[in-house]
Amino acid sequence: MSEFIELKQVTKTYTRGGETLRVLDALDLTIPHTDFVALMGPSGSGKTTILNIVGGLDRPDSGEVTVANETVSSLSESQLPGWRARHVGFVFQSFNLVPVLTAIENVMLPLLLTPLSRAERKKQAEFALEVVGLSDRMTHRPSQLSGGQEQRVAIARAIATDPDVIVADEPTGDLDRDTANSVMELLGRLNTELQKTIVMVTHDHVAAEQCKRILHLDKGTLVEGGPMGAGTGGSGAA
């Protein structure tokens, strides 16, 4: 598999209360196309920062970030929103659905950044909800859905634009075990059937073991020795 996501010597620091915190320390990371990676590690180890940098929500202080043959770290602030809309789908722990909108209206939101007509946006949103098994819940609002159904709507929203990569931050964190397993099964199908590259942050070892690889971080660097998911072949660190 070819390199799809590549971080070269990426460093990121934050300043809090006058103290400088180095969250990523000259990190090298390579993720091939169609990989499904779980990032694990203690709080503050840099997991979510990696997601934000891969998804173009944050910039490294130094180093180079390449996603789908695009040097994301070189894009301007005005270029980043369009790039994200075309290439990245986001899934969060707190589903971030708009409560006054129906499921299909929530899924259509990221499509507003595309040149599609309303009819085309509706068609793509319907397909995305069909993929996640919610064709019969399109007109339901979030308050009328279970937690698992809300996360499925959030996943449908993430795939509605047909992105190259899905970044998921604790997607099972607010779900019970059975529902979490169902969401992980869905993400696995998106990876294998739709060939989506998925990078997921999780503290859930059961969820992580359903990924192709588990990468462990500590103090902004990749560390060896963590449990690996089925079908893995190394840490993935460059």
PLY file of the C-alpha trace (Angstrom):
ply
format ascii 1.0
element vertex 238
property float x
property float y
property float z
element edge 237
property int vertex1
property int vertex2
end_header
0.00 0.00 0.00
1.26 3.46 -0.85
1.87 6.16 1.71
-1.30 8.19 2.15
-0.75 10.21 5.31
2.77 11.24 6.21
4.07 13.39 9.04
7.75 14.27 8.83
9.54 15.71 11.87
6.32 17.30 13.09
6.61 19.38 16.25
3.75 21.13 18.02
3.86 23.20 21.19
1.21 25.06 23.16
1.59 27.79 25.76
-0.58 27.55 28.86
-0.22 29.74 31.89
3.15 30.96 30.70
4.44 27.40 30.35
5.39 25.93 26.96
4.20 22.36 26.44
5.73 20.27 23.65
2.83 18.04 22.58
4.49 16.50 19.49
8.25 16.10 19.37
9.76 15.70 15.88
7.17 13.00 15.11
7.52 10.79 12.03
4.39 8.85 11.10
3.31 7.07 7.92
-0.20 5.70 7.35
-0.85 3.78 4.10
-3.99 4.13 2.01
-6.97 2.10 3.39
-5.29 1.66 6.78
-7.41 1.74 9.95
-5.26 3.03 12.81
-6.04 3.45 16.50
-3.95 6.04 18.37
-3.66 5.27 22.08
-1.79 6.79 24.99
-2.25 8.79 28.18
-3.94 12.18 28.23
-1.63 14.83 26.84
0.38 12.36 24.74
-0.51 14.13 21.48
-3.23 11.84 20.08
-5.88 14.47 19.39
-3.23 16.92 18.19
-2.27 14.39 15.49
-5.92 14.13 14.43
-6.26 17.91 14.28
-3.09 18.25 12.22
-4.03 15.43 9.81
-7.50 16.95 9.43
-6.18 20.45 8.79
-7.77 21.87 11.95
-4.37 22.74 13.41
-0.89 23.49 12.07
2.46 22.08 13.19
5.09 24.51 14.45
7.58 22.73 12.21
7.71 19.70 9.96
5.69 18.61 6.94
2.22 17.06 6.72
1.08 15.31 3.54
-2.40 13.86 3.05
-3.57 12.34 -0.24
-0.59 13.82 -2.13
-1.32 17.32 -0.80
1.13 19.16 1.45
-1.44 20.29 3.98
1.10 22.14 6.11
1.72 24.51 3.17
-1.91 25.46 2.56
-3.05 28.96 3.48
-5.79 29.65 6.01
-8.16 30.47 3.14
-7.36 27.20 1.36
-7.80 24.90 4.36
-11.63 24.94 4.66
-12.09 23.88 1.05
-9.42 21.21 1.38
-11.06 19.81 4.52
-14.47 19.77 2.83
-13.10 17.73 -0.07
-10.80 15.32 1.72
-11.65 14.82 5.42
-14.64 13.51 7.35
-14.78 14.20 11.10
-16.38 12.02 13.80
-16.35 13.20 17.42
-17.23 11.71 20.81
-20.01 14.27 21.37
-21.90 13.77 18.15
-22.12 17.54 17.42
-25.47 17.24 15.68
-27.65 20.35 15.34
-30.67 19.56 17.56
-33.25 21.49 15.49
-32.29 19.73 12.24
-33.40 16.30 11.08
-30.91 13.51 10.46
-30.78 14.19 6.73
-30.44 17.94 7.27
-27.49 17.32 9.62
-25.84 15.06 7.05
-26.33 17.66 4.33
-24.48 20.38 6.29
-20.91 19.69 5.03
-22.26 19.43 1.49
-23.11 23.14 1.63
-19.39 23.77 1.07
-19.54 21.89 -2.25
-20.84 23.10 -5.64
-23.62 20.50 -5.60
-27.25 21.51 -6.12
-29.74 20.99 -3.30
-31.14 17.93 -5.08
-27.64 16.46 -5.42
-26.85 17.21 -1.76
-30.07 15.47 -0.70
-29.27 12.43 -2.84
-25.76 12.08 -1.34
-27.09 12.53 2.19
-29.73 9.84 1.60
-27.04 7.48 0.34
-24.83 8.17 3.38
-27.71 7.46 5.76
-28.46 4.28 3.84
-24.82 3.19 4.25
-25.05 3.56 8.05
-28.42 1.80 8.20
-30.63 4.78 9.00
-32.79 5.12 5.90
-35.85 4.92 8.15
-34.68 7.71 10.46
-33.98 10.48 7.94
-36.66 12.84 9.25
-35.93 12.23 12.94
-34.24 14.90 15.04
-31.35 14.00 17.39
-33.65 13.97 20.45
-35.66 11.21 18.75
-32.61 8.99 18.24
-30.60 6.73 20.53
-26.94 7.52 21.24
-25.83 4.86 18.77
-28.14 6.25 16.09
-26.84 9.76 16.72
-23.27 8.55 16.20
-24.35 6.81 13.00
-25.81 10.09 11.76
-22.50 11.75 12.64
-20.65 9.07 10.66
-23.05 9.55 7.73
-22.27 13.28 7.87
-18.54 12.45 7.82
-18.81 10.28 4.69
-21.39 12.38 2.81
-18.69 14.28 0.91
-16.91 11.02 -0.01
-13.72 12.05 1.85
-10.34 10.38 1.44
-9.77 10.08 5.18
-11.96 9.85 8.27
-10.57 11.15 11.56
-12.46 9.95 14.63
-11.88 11.27 18.15
-13.19 8.82 20.78
-16.17 7.79 18.59
-17.30 5.15 21.13
-16.56 7.17 24.26
-20.19 7.95 25.15
-21.65 4.59 24.09
-22.37 1.35 25.90
-20.38 -1.74 24.91
-22.89 -3.24 22.48
-23.50 0.09 20.76
-19.77 0.79 20.65
-19.18 -2.57 18.98
-21.87 -1.74 16.42
-20.22 1.61 15.62
-16.81 -0.06 15.29
-18.30 -2.66 12.96
-19.65 0.18 10.81
-16.27 1.94 10.73
-14.68 -1.37 9.76
-17.09 -1.69 6.83
-16.30 1.84 5.69
-12.64 0.89 5.76
-12.93 -2.42 3.91
-15.89 -1.84 1.59
-15.54 1.87 0.79
-11.72 1.89 1.12
-11.69 4.78 3.58
-8.48 5.49 5.47
-9.41 5.92 9.14
-7.36 7.42 11.97
-9.03 7.03 15.36
-8.12 8.23 18.85
-9.44 6.00 21.61
-8.92 4.94 25.22
-11.10 1.88 24.57
-8.90 -1.20 24.18
-11.79 -3.31 22.89
-12.50 -0.76 20.15
-8.81 -0.40 19.32
-8.43 -4.13 18.83
-10.97 -3.94 16.00
-8.62 -1.68 14.02
-5.88 -2.91 11.71
-3.12 -1.29 13.76
-2.65 0.25 17.19
-0.05 2.98 17.63
0.94 4.11 21.12
2.07 7.62 21.97
3.76 8.99 25.04
4.89 12.59 25.48
4.58 13.37 21.79
6.51 10.39 20.42
5.57 6.92 19.19
6.53 4.12 21.54
6.93 0.40 20.94
5.47 -2.51 22.84
1.71 -1.88 22.76
-0.82 -4.56 21.82
-1.48 -4.72 18.10
-4.75 -5.30 16.32
-5.43 -8.18 13.99
-3.51 -8.19 10.74
-0.91 -5.67 11.86
2.63 -5.56 10.69
4.54 -3.06 12.81
4.18 0.28 14.49
3.89 2.37 11.36
6.40 4.92 12.56
8.67 6.17 9.84
0 1
1 2
2 3
3 4
4 5
5 6
6 7
7 8
8 9
9 10
10 11
11 12
12 13
13 14
14 15
15 16
16 17
17 18
18 19
19 20
20 21
21 22
22 23
23 24
24 25
25 26
26 27
27 28
28 29
29 30
30 31
31 32
32 33
33 34
34 35
35 36
36 37
37 38
38 39
39 40
40 41
41 42
42 43
43 44
44 45
45 46
46 47
47 48
48 49
49 50
50 51
51 52
52 53
53 54
54 55
55 56
56 57
57 58
58 59
59 60
60 61
61 62
62 63
63 64
64 65
65 66
66 67
67 68
68 69
69 70
70 71
71 72
72 73
73 74
74 75
75 76
76 77
77 78
78 79
79 80
80 81
81 82
82 83
83 84
84 85
85 86
86 87
87 88
88 89
89 90
90 91
91 92
92 93
93 94
94 95
95 96
96 97
97 98
98 99
99 100
100 101
101 102
102 103
103 104
104 105
105 106
106 107
107 108
108 109
109 110
110 111
111 112
112 113
113 114
114 115
115 116
116 117
117 118
118 119
119 120
120 121
121 122
122 123
123 124
124 125
125 126
126 127
127 128
128 129
129 130
130 131
131 132
132 133
133 134
134 135
135 136
136 137
137 138
138 139
139 140
140 141
141 142
142 143
143 144
144 145
145 146
146 147
147 148
148 149
149 150
150 151
151 152
152 153
153 154
154 155
155 156
156 157
157 158
158 159
159 160
160 161
161 162
162 163
163 164
164 165
165 166
166 167
167 168
168 169
169 170
170 171
171 172
172 173
173 174
174 175
175 176
176 177
177 178
178 179
179 180
180 181
181 182
182 183
183 184
184 185
185 186
186 187
187 188
188 189
189 190
190 191
191 192
192 193
193 194
194 195
195 196
196 197
197 198
198 199
199 200
200 201
201 202
202 203
203 204
204 205
205 206
206 207
207 208
208 209
209 210
210 211
211 212
212 213
213 214
214 215
215 216
216 217
217 218
218 219
219 220
220 221
221 222
222 223
223 224
224 225
225 226
226 227
227 228
228 229
229 230
230 231
231 232
232 233
233 234
234 235
235 236
236 237
